[in-house]
Amino acid sequence: MRTPHKHGTCTERTNEVVDENGKNIDIPHPVHEMRIWDCKESAYKDVKALLEGAPETEDASKAMWSDIIKKVEGRIGKDEAEKLLAEGRKALGWE
């Protein structure tokens, strides 16, 4: 869940890019915490920011991705999977 920044004091939008047609595109970004205002209680209520089914810890996340990579390697072969991962790292500037 995300809400485009429309209120507050920040004037620079860091989660927006312009595509090849000149259209502004809002880029989704992760949040650490969320809350909503409860008018009846006049207080904020916490909202769980983690998507349903997503791993809750870093170790669980690493295990999930390891399982995904093993499944991909099983379907397309280890060499092809590593090639795709290397291309992704390069595209993201991680190499």
N, C-alpha and C positions, 0 to 999 in steps of 0.2 A: 504494500500500500504506500502510495506517495501522494503528496499534495504539492502542486507547483507553488513556488514562493510568490505570493502576491501581497503580503502584508508585512509589517515590521519596518525596521530602519535600514535594512540592507538594500543598497541600490544596485549592486552588481550581481548579475545572474551567472553563477559559475556552472550551472547544470544545463546550459542551453548552447546549441550550436546552430549554424546556418547550413542547410544542405545545398546541393548543387543548383537547386532551383530558387535559392534565396529565401526558402521557408525556414522559420525558426523551429527547431526541434528540441523538445524538453527531454533531457537525458535522465532516466531513472537512476537513483543513487540510494545506497543503503542508509538506513537510520539505526541508531543505537537504542534510542528510547522514543516512545510516543505517548501522548496523553491527550485527553479530550476534556472540555469544560462541561461539568454537570451543573446546569442552571438551578435545579432544585436543591442541590447540596451546596451550591456556591463554592465548588472545589474542583480541582483537577482529578481525573481518574486515569490510572495507568492503562495503556493498551499494549498488549503483547506485540512486539515488533517482528518477531520471528514468524515466518510463514509456516503454516501447518505442514508437518512432514519433513521440515528442514532439520538438519542436524543441529543440536543445541550446544555442542562443545567443539573446540578446535580439533580434538582427537577424533570425534565422531565425523567431522567434516572431512578430515584427511582420509579416514577409512572409507567413507562414501565415495570420494573421488578415486581412490585406489581401486575400489571395486568396479567403478565405471570404466576406468582405463583397462582393467583386465578383461572386461566384457568386450570392449572395442577391439583389443588385441586379439581376442578369440575369434572375432568376426572378420577382421580385415588383415590380421597378421601383425606381429610386433613391429616389424620394420616400417610398414605403412603407417601404423599408429604413431610411432616415434617421429616419422616425417611430418605428419599433420600437427603433432604437438610442437615441433620445432618451428614450423611455419607460423603457428599461433603465437608462440613466444616472440618471434621476430616481429610480427605485425603489431604486437602490443608494446614493443620496445623493451622486452624483458631480457634480451640477449645483448 
